[in-house]
Amino acid sequence: MNVKVEDSCIACGACESICDAVFTIEDKAEVNEAGIAGNEDCVKEAADSCPVQAIIVE
């Protein structure tokens, strides 16, 4: 699974609150690649919950 955060991220914190093993907020959401394995369901939930659709999951 590849996860990236686009520049449209508004750093609202929704992804971090849903899946803090993978997402942290700095100026925008950052992805912890090492945390993705085993957390695919919450990654997808975080992407679906993003208010600006900035999380891309492939």
All heavy atoms as TSV, in Angstrom:
chain	resi	resn	atom	element	x	y	z
A	1	MET	N	N	0.847	-1.181	0.000
A	1	MET	CA	C	0.000	0.000	0.000
A	1	MET	C	C	0.891	1.242	0.000
A	1	MET	O	O	1.806	1.357	0.808
A	1	MET	CB	C	-0.897	-0.016	1.248
A	1	MET	CG	C	-1.689	1.250	1.467
A	1	MET	SD	S	-2.726	1.211	2.965
A	1	MET	CE	C	-4.106	0.268	2.392
A	2	ASN	N	N	0.630	2.148	-0.924
A	2	ASN	CA	C	1.327	3.434	-0.961
A	2	ASN	C	C	0.380	4.514	-0.470
A	2	ASN	O	O	-0.779	4.573	-0.900
A	2	ASN	CB	C	1.781	3.769	-2.392
A	2	ASN	CG	C	2.894	2.869	-2.857
A	2	ASN	OD1	O	3.791	2.532	-2.098
A	2	ASN	ND2	N	2.837	2.455	-4.114
A	3	VAL	N	N	0.873	5.359	0.426
A	3	VAL	CA	C	0.066	6.428	0.998
A	3	VAL	C	C	0.830	7.732	0.852
A	3	VAL	O	O	2.009	7.807	1.197
A	3	VAL	CB	C	-0.226	6.171	2.495
A	3	VAL	CG1	C	-1.097	7.275	3.063
A	3	VAL	CG2	C	-0.875	4.817	2.701
A	4	LYS	N	N	0.169	8.747	0.313
A	4	LYS	CA	C	0.804	10.060	0.245
A	4	LYS	C	C	-0.221	11.126	0.604
A	4	LYS	O	O	-1.428	10.910	0.508
A	4	LYS	CB	C	1.427	10.320	-1.121
A	4	LYS	CG	C	0.458	10.422	-2.267
A	4	LYS	CD	C	1.196	10.684	-3.576
A	4	LYS	CE	C	0.206	10.779	-4.725
A	4	LYS	NZ	N	0.853	11.056	-5.993
A	5	VAL	N	N	0.298	12.262	1.033
A	5	VAL	CA	C	-0.547	13.389	1.402
A	5	VAL	C	C	-0.249	14.528	0.449
A	5	VAL	O	O	0.904	14.946	0.300
A	5	VAL	CB	C	-0.283	13.829	2.866
A	5	VAL	CG1	C	-1.142	15.031	3.218
A	5	VAL	CG2	C	-0.543	12.674	3.823
A	6	GLU	N	N	-1.269	15.020	-0.211
A	6	GLU	CA	C	-1.103	16.102	-1.171
A	6	GLU	C	C	-0.993	17.446	-0.472
A	6	GLU	O	O	-1.346	17.593	0.706
A	6	GLU	CB	C	-2.265	16.101	-2.157
A	6	GLU	CG	C	-2.307	14.831	-2.988
A	6	GLU	CD	C	-3.299	14.898	-4.124
A	6	GLU	OE1	O	-4.335	15.581	-3.986
A	6	GLU	OE2	O	-3.023	14.258	-5.151
A	7	ASP	N	N	-0.520	18.443	-1.215
A	7	ASP	CA	C	-0.336	19.785	-0.665
A	7	ASP	C	C	-1.639	20.450	-0.248
A	7	ASP	O	O	-1.619	21.451	0.460
A	7	ASP	CB	C	0.392	20.674	-1.683
A	7	ASP	CG	C	1.841	20.265	-1.860
A	7	ASP	OD1	O	2.405	19.621	-0.939
A	7	ASP	OD2	O	2.421	20.586	-2.911
A	8	SER	N	N	-2.761	19.900	-0.657
A	8	SER	CA	C	-4.054	20.476	-0.276
A	8	SER	C	C	-4.404	20.208	1.185
A	8	SER	O	O	-5.392	20.722	1.705
A	8	SER	CB	C	-5.162	19.941	-1.187
A	8	SER	OG	O	-5.237	18.532	-1.106
A	9	CYS	N	N	-3.586	19.418	1.886
A	9	CYS	CA	C	-3.810	19.102	3.302
A	9	CYS	C	C	-3.922	20.385	4.121
A	9	CYS	O	O	-3.107	21.306	3.977
A	9	CYS	CB	C	-2.655	18.252	3.827
A	9	CYS	SG	S	-2.721	17.920	5.599
A	10	ILE	N	N	-4.941	20.441	4.987
A	10	ILE	CA	C	-5.152	21.617	5.841
A	10	ILE	C	C	-4.756	21.351	7.296
A	10	ILE	O	O	-5.019	22.167	8.169
A	10	ILE	CB	C	-6.607	22.107	5.769
A	10	ILE	CG1	C	-7.579	20.997	6.199
A	10	ILE	CG2	C	-6.930	22.626	4.362
A	10	ILE	CD1	C	-9.034	21.455	6.327
A	11	ALA	N	N	-4.113	20.214	7.547
A	11	ALA	CA	C	-3.620	19.850	8.881
A	11	ALA	C	C	-4.726	19.900	9.933
A	11	ALA	O	O	-4.518	20.361	11.048
A	11	ALA	CB	C	-2.445	20.739	9.281
A	12	CYS	N	N	-5.897	19.380	9.584
A	12	CYS	CA	C	-7.031	19.415	10.507
A	12	CYS	C	C	-6.889	18.409	11.645
A	12	CYS	O	O	-7.510	18.561	12.690
A	12	CYS	CB	C	-8.339	19.177	9.763
A	12	CYS	SG	S	-8.551	17.478	9.171
A	13	GLY	N	N	-6.085	17.358	11.438
A	13	GLY	CA	C	-5.853	16.373	12.481
A	13	GLY	C	C	-6.763	15.164	12.450
A	13	GLY	O	O	-6.614	14.265	13.273
A	14	ALA	N	N	-7.702	15.118	11.518
A	14	ALA	CA	C	-8.628	13.981	11.462
A	14	ALA	C	C	-7.886	12.670	11.231
A	14	ALA	O	O	-8.148	11.679	11.911
A	14	ALA	CB	C	-9.669	14.195	10.364
A	15	CYS	N	N	-6.937	12.663	10.312
A	15	CYS	CA	C	-6.217	11.422	10.018
A	15	CYS	C	C	-5.409	10.946	11.221
A	15	CYS	O	O	-5.373	9.754	11.529
A	15	CYS	CB	C	-5.317	11.585	8.798
A	15	CYS	SG	S	-4.050	12.868	8.954
A	16	GLU	N	N	-4.792	11.884	11.911
A	16	GLU	CA	C	-3.993	11.529	13.083
A	16	GLU	C	C	-4.871	10.964	14.200
A	16	GLU	O	O	-4.498	10.002	14.867
A	16	GLU	CB	C	-3.222	12.743	13.585
A	16	GLU	CG	C	-2.283	12.442	14.724
A	16	GLU	CD	C	-1.469	13.646	15.144
A	16	GLU	OE1	O	-2.010	14.780	15.137
A	16	GLU	OE2	O	-0.298	13.464	15.486
A	17	SER	N	N	-6.063	11.529	14.374
A	17	SER	CA	C	-6.940	11.024	15.429
A	17	SER	C	C	-7.494	9.638	15.088
A	17	SER	O	O	-7.742	8.838	15.974
A	17	SER	CB	C	-8.081	12.002	15.708
A	17	SER	OG	O	-8.961	12.088	14.616
A	18	ILE	N	N	-7.628	9.341	13.798
A	18	ILE	CA	C	-8.144	8.039	13.365
A	18	ILE	C	C	-7.033	6.987	13.316
A	18	ILE	O	O	-7.246	5.841	13.689
A	18	ILE	CB	C	-8.820	8.161	11.982
A	18	ILE	CG1	C	-10.084	8.999	12.111
A	18	ILE	CG2	C	-9.118	6.794	11.384
A	18	ILE	CD1	C	-10.675	9.437	10.791
A	19	CYS	N	N	-5.850	7.389	12.888
A	19	CYS	CA	C	-4.776	6.418	12.634
A	19	CYS	C	C	-3.418	7.014	13.005
A	19	CYS	O	O	-2.590	7.284	12.133
A	19	CYS	CB	C	-4.824	6.008	11.163
A	19	CYS	SG	S	-3.870	4.527	10.788
A	20	ASP	N	N	-3.193	7.204	14.308
A	20	ASP	CA	C	-1.960	7.868	14.743
A	20	ASP	C	C	-0.707	7.010	14.583
A	20	ASP	O	O	0.407	7.516	14.705
A	20	ASP	CB	C	-2.084	8.389	16.169
A	20	ASP	CG	C	-2.276	7.287	17.202
A	20	ASP	OD1	O	-2.417	6.114	16.822
A	20	ASP	OD2	O	-2.291	7.623	18.402
A	21	ALA	N	N	-0.864	5.731	14.266
A	21	ALA	CA	C	0.300	4.893	13.989
A	21	ALA	C	C	0.930	5.252	12.645
A	21	ALA	O	O	2.103	4.989	12.402
A	21	ALA	CB	C	-0.088	3.423	13.995
A	22	VAL	N	N	0.145	5.890	11.778
A	22	VAL	CA	C	0.610	6.210	10.429
A	22	VAL	C	C	0.729	7.713	10.191
A	22	VAL	O	O	1.669	8.166	9.556
A	22	VAL	CB	C	-0.328	5.573	9.368
A	22	VAL	CG1	C	0.090	5.953	7.953
A	22	VAL	CG2	C	-0.365	4.059	9.536
A	23	PHE	N	N	-0.199	8.505	10.727
A	23	PHE	CA	C	-0.229	9.934	10.418
A	23	PHE	C	C	0.163	10.790	11.619
A	23	PHE	O	O	-0.277	10.541	12.738
A	23	PHE	CB	C	-1.639	10.347	9.963
A	23	PHE	CG	C	-2.077	9.660	8.711
A	23	PHE	CD1	C	-2.926	8.569	8.761
A	23	PHE	CD2	C	-1.638	10.086	7.466
A	23	PHE	CE1	C	-3.334	7.915	7.613
A	23	PHE	CE2	C	-2.036	9.441	6.303
A	23	PHE	CZ	C	-2.890	8.355	6.371
A	24	THR	N	N	0.980	11.798	11.361
A	24	THR	CA	C	1.278	12.841	12.343
A	24	THR	C	C	1.126	14.182	11.641
A	24	THR	O	O	1.310	14.283	10.430
A	24	THR	CB	C	2.702	12.718	12.921
A	24	THR	OG1	O	3.643	12.728	11.849
A	24	THR	CG2	C	2.872	11.453	13.739
A	25	ILE	N	N	0.800	15.200	12.405
A	25	ILE	CA	C	0.597	16.519	11.823
A	25	ILE	C	C	1.792	17.412	12.150
A	25	ILE	O	O	2.153	17.576	13.310
A	25	ILE	CB	C	-0.693	17.181	12.370
A	25	ILE	CG1	C	-1.904	16.297	12.101
A	25	ILE	CG2	C	-0.872	18.583	11.790
A	25	ILE	CD1	C	-2.244	16.097	10.655
A	26	GLU	N	N	2.387	17.970	11.118
A	26	GLU	CA	C	3.402	19.019	11.262
A	26	GLU	C	C	2.773	20.240	10.580
A	26	GLU	O	O	1.757	20.705	11.026
A	26	GLU	CB	C	4.714	18.583	10.608
A	26	GLU	CG	C	5.352	17.352	11.224
A	26	GLU	CD	C	5.796	17.543	12.674
A	26	GLU	OE1	O	6.157	18.667	13.055
A	26	GLU	OE2	O	5.775	16.557	13.436
A	27	ASP	N	N	3.381	20.730	9.515
A	27	ASP	CA	C	2.735	21.787	8.720
A	27	ASP	C	C	1.586	21.195	7.921
A	27	ASP	O	O	0.629	21.870	7.581
A	27	ASP	CB	C	3.733	22.449	7.780
A	27	ASP	CG	C	4.790	23.248	8.529
A	27	ASP	OD1	O	4.498	23.711	9.642
A	27	ASP	OD2	O	5.904	23.389	8.007
A	28	LYS	N	N	1.731	19.925	7.589
A	28	LYS	CA	C	0.668	19.137	6.977
A	28	LYS	C	C	0.841	17.719	7.488
A	28	LYS	O	O	1.806	17.420	8.187
A	28	LYS	CB	C	0.715	19.211	5.448
A	28	LYS	CG	C	1.878	18.499	4.806
A	28	LYS	CD	C	1.735	18.489	3.281
A	28	LYS	CE	C	2.680	17.473	2.676
A	28	LYS	NZ	N	2.443	17.245	1.267
A	29	ALA	N	N	-0.065	16.840	7.150
A	29	ALA	CA	C	0.033	15.451	7.608
A	29	ALA	C	C	1.280	14.802	7.021
A	29	ALA	O	O	1.617	15.011	5.861
A	29	ALA	CB	C	-1.209	14.678	7.209
A	30	GLU	N	N	1.959	14.028	7.842
A	30	GLU	CA	C	3.131	13.268	7.419
A	30	GLU	C	C	2.798	11.786	7.573
A	30	GLU	O	O	2.081	11.396	8.496
A	30	GLU	CB	C	4.334	13.614	8.296
A	30	GLU	CG	C	4.721	15.087	8.300
A	30	GLU	CD	C	5.343	15.556	6.999
A	30	GLU	OE1	O	5.973	14.725	6.309
A	30	GLU	OE2	O	5.191	16.742	6.666
A	31	VAL	N	N	3.334	10.963	6.681
A	31	VAL	CA	C	3.065	9.528	6.686
A	31	VAL	C	C	4.265	8.780	7.256
A	31	VAL	O	O	5.388	8.963	6.790
A	31	VAL	CB	C	2.767	9.015	5.256
A	31	VAL	CG1	C	2.574	7.504	5.242
A	31	VAL	CG2	C	1.562	9.726	4.681
A	32	ASN	N	N	4.022	7.953	8.261
A	32	ASN	CA	C	5.034	7.054	8.802
A	32	ASN	C	C	4.931	5.745	8.028
A	32	ASN	O	O	4.078	4.910	8.334
A	32	ASN	CB	C	4.794	6.836	10.301
A	32	ASN	CG	C	5.698	5.758	10.883
A	32	ASN	OD1	O	6.662	5.341	10.261
A	32	ASN	ND2	N	5.373	5.315	12.073
A	33	GLU	N	N	5.784	5.588	7.030
A	33	GLU	CA	C	5.718	4.412	6.147
A	33	GLU	C	C	5.805	3.106	6.935
A	33	GLU	O	O	5.143	2.133	6.603
A	33	GLU	CB	C	6.847	4.466	5.109
A	33	GLU	CG	C	6.807	5.665	4.181
A	33	GLU	CD	C	5.743	5.557	3.113
A	33	GLU	OE1	O	5.309	4.428	2.803
A	33	GLU	OE2	O	5.335	6.601	2.593
A	34	ALA	N	N	6.602	3.075	7.978
A	34	ALA	CA	C	6.789	1.855	8.763
A	34	ALA	C	C	5.517	1.454	9.505
A	34	ALA	O	O	5.353	0.293	9.864
A	34	ALA	CB	C	7.933	2.041	9.751
A	35	GLY	N	N	4.620	2.393	9.717
A	35	GLY	CA	C	3.395	2.109	10.448
A	35	GLY	C	C	2.247	1.595	9.602
A	35	GLY	O	O	1.220	1.194	10.136
A	36	ILE	N	N	2.407	1.605	8.291
A	36	ILE	CA	C	1.303	1.226	7.401
A	36	ILE	C	C	0.937	-0.247	7.536
A	36	ILE	O	O	-0.239	-0.588	7.653
A	36	ILE	CB	C	1.628	1.575	5.936
A	36	ILE	CG1	C	1.739	3.097	5.774
A	36	ILE	CG2	C	0.567	1.005	5.002
A	36	ILE	CD1	C	2.243	3.539	4.415
A	37	ALA	N	N	1.941	-1.132	7.538
A	37	ALA	CA	C	1.678	-2.568	7.621
A	37	ALA	C	C	0.893	-2.891	8.890
A	37	ALA	O	O	1.274	-2.499	9.982
A	37	ALA	CB	C	2.983	-3.347	7.596
A	38	GLY	N	N	-0.233	-3.543	8.705
A	38	GLY	CA	C	-1.085	-3.895	9.833
A	38	GLY	C	C	-2.113	-2.835	10.185
A	38	GLY	O	O	-2.987	-3.070	11.011
A	39	ASN	N	N	-2.008	-1.662	9.579
A	39	ASN	CA	C	-2.950	-0.570	9.855
A	39	ASN	C	C	-3.696	-0.118	8.602
A	39	ASN	O	O	-4.190	1.005	8.535
A	39	ASN	CB	C	-2.203	0.625	10.463
A	39	ASN	CG	C	-1.729	0.341	11.861
A	39	ASN	OD1	O	-2.526	0.025	12.742
A	39	ASN	ND2	N	-0.434	0.453	12.083
A	40	GLU	N	N	-3.793	-1.000	7.624
A	40	GLU	CA	C	-4.411	-0.633	6.356
A	40	GLU	C	C	-5.855	-0.157	6.514
A	40	GLU	O	O	-6.277	0.780	5.836
A	40	GLU	CB	C	-4.358	-1.808	5.368
A	40	GLU	CG	C	-2.965	-2.149	4.877
A	40	GLU	CD	C	-2.208	-3.142	5.762
A	40	GLU	OE1	O	-2.690	-3.471	6.870
A	40	GLU	OE2	O	-1.122	-3.579	5.338
A	41	ASP	N	N	-6.605	-0.791	7.416
A	41	ASP	CA	C	-8.009	-0.398	7.594
A	41	ASP	C	C	-8.135	1.026	8.103
A	41	ASP	O	O	-8.966	1.793	7.608
A	41	ASP	CB	C	-8.726	-1.353	8.549
A	41	ASP	CG	C	-8.980	-2.722	7.923
A	41	ASP	OD1	O	-8.884	-2.842	6.684
A	41	ASP	OD2	O	-9.276	-3.664	8.683
A	42	CYS	N	N	-7.316	1.397	9.091
A	42	CYS	CA	C	-7.440	2.770	9.608
A	42	CYS	C	C	-6.873	3.787	8.619
A	42	CYS	O	O	-7.321	4.929	8.587
A	42	CYS	CB	C	-6.858	2.926	11.018
A	42	CYS	SG	S	-5.070	2.964	11.169
A	43	VAL	N	N	-5.905	3.387	7.781
A	43	VAL	CA	C	-5.405	4.279	6.734
A	43	VAL	C	C	-6.543	4.611	5.769
A	43	VAL	O	O	-6.761	5.776	5.411
A	43	VAL	CB	C	-4.211	3.665	5.972
A	43	VAL	CG1	C	-3.885	4.467	4.716
A	43	VAL	CG2	C	-2.985	3.575	6.875
A	44	LYS	N	N	-7.288	3.582	5.353
A	44	LYS	CA	C	-8.415	3.801	4.438
A	44	LYS	C	C	-9.494	4.653	5.095
A	44	LYS	O	O	-10.073	5.540	4.456
A	44	LYS	CB	C	-8.989	2.462	3.984
A	44	LYS	CG	C	-8.051	1.694	3.073
A	44	LYS	CD	C	-8.608	0.324	2.739
A	44	LYS	CE	C	-7.591	-0.510	1.968
A	44	LYS	NZ	N	-8.034	-1.892	1.811
A	45	GLU	N	N	-9.759	4.409	6.373
A	45	GLU	CA	C	-10.750	5.210	7.090
A	45	GLU	C	C	-10.307	6.669	7.178
A	45	GLU	O	O	-11.102	7.588	6.983
A	45	GLU	CB	C	-10.973	4.645	8.493
A	45	GLU	CG	C	-12.033	5.383	9.272
A	45	GLU	CD	C	-12.252	4.847	10.678
A	45	GLU	OE1	O	-11.765	3.736	10.998
A	45	GLU	OE2	O	-12.908	5.548	11.458
A	46	ALA	N	N	-9.031	6.885	7.451
A	46	ALA	CA	C	-8.497	8.251	7.523
A	46	ALA	C	C	-8.622	8.949	6.173
A	46	ALA	O	O	-9.011	10.125	6.103
A	46	ALA	CB	C	-7.043	8.231	7.983
A	47	ALA	N	N	-8.299	8.241	5.103
A	47	ALA	CA	C	-8.413	8.822	3.759
A	47	ALA	C	C	-9.859	9.186	3.451
A	47	ALA	O	O	-10.137	10.268	2.916
A	47	ALA	CB	C	-7.864	7.857	2.718
A	48	ASP	N	N	-10.785	8.302	3.811
A	48	ASP	CA	C	-12.207	8.564	3.566
A	48	ASP	C	C	-12.713	9.734	4.409
A	48	ASP	O	O	-13.661	10.420	4.016
A	48	ASP	CB	C	-13.042	7.328	3.866
A	48	ASP	CG	C	-12.829	6.213	2.854
A	48	ASP	OD1	O	-12.302	6.482	1.750
A	48	ASP	OD2	O	-13.190	5.059	3.177
A	49	SER	N	N	-12.106	9.962	5.564
A	49	SER	CA	C	-12.550	11.016	6.479
A	49	SER	C	C	-11.910	12.370	6.210
A	49	SER	O	O	-12.327	13.367	6.792
A	49	SER	CB	C	-12.239	10.607	7.920
A	49	SER	OG	O	-12.928	9.430	8.245
A	50	CYS	N	N	-10.905	12.408	5.354
A	50	CYS	CA	C	-10.202	13.668	5.078
A	50	CYS	C	C	-11.165	14.670	4.428
A	50	CYS	O	O	-11.730	14.391	3.372
A	50	CYS	CB	C	-9.015	13.418	4.156
A	50	CYS	SG	S	-8.114	14.932	3.745
A	51	PRO	N	N	-11.350	15.840	5.062
A	51	PRO	CA	C	-12.326	16.803	4.524
A	51	PRO	C	C	-11.925	17.416	3.184
A	51	PRO	O	O	-12.785	17.914	2.461
A	51	PRO	CB	C	-12.412	17.870	5.614
A	51	PRO	CG	C	-11.124	17.779	6.346
A	51	PRO	CD	C	-10.716	16.333	6.290
A	52	VAL	N	N	-10.651	17.376	2.838
A	52	VAL	CA	C	-10.211	17.939	1.555
A	52	VAL	C	C	-9.652	16.874	0.611
A	52	VAL	O	O	-9.044	17.200	-0.407
A	52	VAL	CB	C	-9.170	19.077	1.761
A	52	VAL	CG1	C	-9.824	20.268	2.445
A	52	VAL	CG2	C	-7.966	18.603	2.537
A	53	GLN	N	N	-9.878	15.583	0.959
A	53	GLN	CA	C	-9.465	14.466	0.107
A	53	GLN	C	C	-7.968	14.524	-0.244
A	53	GLN	O	O	-7.574	14.239	-1.369
A	53	GLN	CB	C	-10.287	14.442	-1.187
A	53	GLN	CG	C	-11.786	14.561	-0.984
A	53	GLN	CD	C	-12.390	13.340	-0.319
A	53	GLN	OE1	O	-12.514	12.314	-0.959
A	53	GLN	NE2	N	-12.752	13.428	0.942
A	54	ALA	N	N	-7.140	14.892	0.741
A	54	ALA	CA	C	-5.710	15.066	0.498
A	54	ALA	C	C	-4.903	13.783	0.656
A	54	ALA	O	O	-3.734	13.746	0.274
A	54	ALA	CB	C	-5.141	16.126	1.433
A	55	ILE	N	N	-5.501	12.734	1.194
A	55	ILE	CA	C	-4.784	11.477	1.403
A	55	ILE	C	C	-5.060	10.545	0.230
A	55	ILE	O	O	-6.203	10.203	-0.039
A	55	ILE	CB	C	-5.199	10.811	2.727
A	55	ILE	CG1	C	-4.914	11.748	3.901
A	55	ILE	CG2	C	-4.474	9.474	2.895
A	55	ILE	CD1	C	-5.499	11.275	5.210
A	56	ILE	N	N	-3.986	10.152	-0.441
A	56	ILE	CA	C	-4.097	9.278	-1.603
A	56	ILE	C	C	-3.576	7.901	-1.207
A	56	ILE	O	O	-2.453	7.765	-0.734
A	56	ILE	CB	C	-3.263	9.820	-2.791
A	56	ILE	CG1	C	-3.637	11.277	-3.092
A	56	ILE	CG2	C	-3.423	8.920	-4.012
A	56	ILE	CD1	C	-5.085	11.528	-3.430
A	57	VAL	N	N	-4.418	6.882	-1.382
A	57	VAL	CA	C	-4.056	5.497	-1.055
A	57	VAL	C	C	-4.075	4.697	-2.354
A	57	VAL	O	O	-5.067	4.685	-3.074
A	57	VAL	CB	C	-5.047	4.895	-0.040
A	57	VAL	CG1	C	-4.698	3.448	0.247
A	57	VAL	CG2	C	-5.075	5.711	1.235
A	58	GLU	N	N	-2.946	4.049	-2.641
A	58	GLU	CA	C	-2.856	3.241	-3.869
A	58	GLU	C	C	-2.506	1.821	-3.515
A	58	GLU	O	O	-1.808	1.551	-2.584
A	58	GLU	CB	C	-1.801	3.821	-4.788
A	58	GLU	CG	C	-2.123	5.226	-5.236
A	58	GLU	CD	C	-0.989	5.881	-6.000
A	58	GLU	OE1	O	0.186	5.551	-5.749
A	58	GLU	OE2	O	-1.278	6.712	-6.853
